[in-house]
Amino acid sequence: MNKTYETLRKPLLTEKSLILRDSDNCYCFVVEKTANKHEIREAVETIFKVKVEKIATSTLRGKVKRMGRFAGKRPDLKKAFVTLKKGDKIDAVEGASK
C-alpha cells in the first residue's frame, strides 16, 4: 500500500479537537509514530484535496497501568494538528462527529 495512506491512522475526535476545528479550522489526526511534518502534509493534501497552512505534532507516551501485581503499558501515540487554508474543510471528518 502507498505510504501516503499509511501515514494518517484516524481522525481524533475529542472535545478540544472539535473546538479547534470550529474556531481555527484545525483538524486533529492520530498519525504514524515515524511520520514527519512533510509526510503528514503530503498525505492530508493528497487524500482530502485541501491546502495545509501549518502542522504541529506531539508525541504522547503511553501510561503504565497496573492490575494487581501485573503491570502493562498503553501504546504510544503521535498526534498531528493540521491547520488548513481559509475556506478549506475536510468533509469526511465533519461527518464522523455528527
N, C-alpha and C positions, 0 to 999 in steps of 0.2 A: 504494500500500500504506500501511497505517496506520503512523504514526511510532513507535507502541509496539513493533511487531515489528521495526523497523529499528534500534532503539537497541542491543539485545543482538546481538552478532555471533556469538559462540560461547562455550562454557564453556572455561575454562583449566584443563587437567588436567596439573598438574606435581606433583612430589613434595611441594613445600611446600604447594600448594593442597589436596592430599589430606589432609595432616596437619592443616591448618586446618579442613577440613570435619569431620574426626573429633573434634577436640578442642574447637573453638569454635563449631561449627555455622555456619561462614563459607564461603561459596561464591565462587569467582573467575570473572569473565567478562571477555572482551575486548569492549569497547563502542565505539560510535561516538565519534570524537575530539571532536565538538562537544557531546556529551551531558553534561548536568549531573546532580547527585545526585537532583533531583526527578524528572527524566525516567527515570533508572535505577530509582528506587524504584517508580514507576508501572508500568514495563514488567515488572519482576520480580513485583510483586503481581498484575498482570493476567494474565500468561502462566502462572505457576505456582500461583496461588491460595494464596499464603502471606503472612505479615505480616513486613515488614522492620523490624529494630530499628536497624541502623546501616549506613552505607555509607562506605567510604574509597576514594578514587580515586588513581591515579598515572599520570602520562604518561611514557612512555619514548621517548626519541629513538632513531631507527634508527642503527645503526653505519655508518660509511663503510668499505667494503670495497674492496680493490684486487685486480685480476687482471692482473698485469704492469703495463703503463703505463696501463691503463684503471681508472677509479675509478667505483664505484657506491655506492648507499646503500640500506640496508634500510628498509622503511617504518616510520613512527612508529606507536606503539601506545598505547592507553589501556586500563588495567585497572581493574576495579571489584571491591572486596572487599565482599561483601554478607553481613552477619550477620543471621540470621533469629531470630525469637522462639523461645523454648524450646518444643520439641515439634514444630515445623515442619521439614519437609525437602523437598528437591526430588528427586523420583524419576528424572526424565529425566537429570540429571547423574550420579546414582549408578549408573545402568545403563550409562553410557558408559565408566566406568572399569573395569568388570569384564570 
